[in-house]
Amino acid sequence: MNNRMIRIAGLLSVAAVVVAVSGCVVTPPSVRPAYVEPAYAPPPGVVYVQPAYASPGPGYVWEYHAHYGWGWRHPQYGWHRGWR
């Protein structure tokens, strides 16, 4: 009888652990790729030209200048290489 009680107590403890842990299973959130529109679009009729060299620093954006053409522009510091 004592052996039977130990077996039942063991099964109940295993069942309690399974019930307690089963709520901890979490599936990872589904990640969907987001479409981001470009920050800058050239005016109509302007041909895009790739940069000839890497960005001069953080914050610079490859933009079109009406007089000089394509170049790096920073929102705070202005055009790279002194364009106005």
VENCORSUL-V644892 format. One record per backbone hydrogen bond with DSSP energy under -0.5 kcal/mol. NH is the residue of the N-H (numbers start at 1). CO is the residue of the C=O. E is the energy in kcal/mol with one decimal. If there is no record, write none. Layout:
BEGIN
NH/CO/E  NH/CO/E
END
This chain:
BEGIN
5/1/-1.9  6/2/-1.8  7/3/-1.9  8/4/-2.2  9/5/-2.5  10/6/-2.2  11/7/-2.3  12/8/-2.4  13/9/-2.2  14/10/-2.1  15/11/-2.4  16/12/-2.4  17/13/-2.1  18/14/-2.4  19/15/-2.3  20/16/-2.3  21/17/-2.4  22/18/-1.8  23/19/-0.6  24/21/-1.9  25/22/-0.8  26/24/-0.5  32/30/-0.6  36/34/-0.6  37/35/-0.5  46/43/-1.7  60/57/-1.3  61/73/-2.7  63/61/-0.7  63/71/-2.8  65/69/-3.6  69/65/-2.0  71/63/-2.6  73/61/-2.6  74/78/-2.8  75/59/-0.6  78/74/-2.0  79/83/-0.6  80/72/-3.0  82/79/-1.2  83/80/-0.6
END
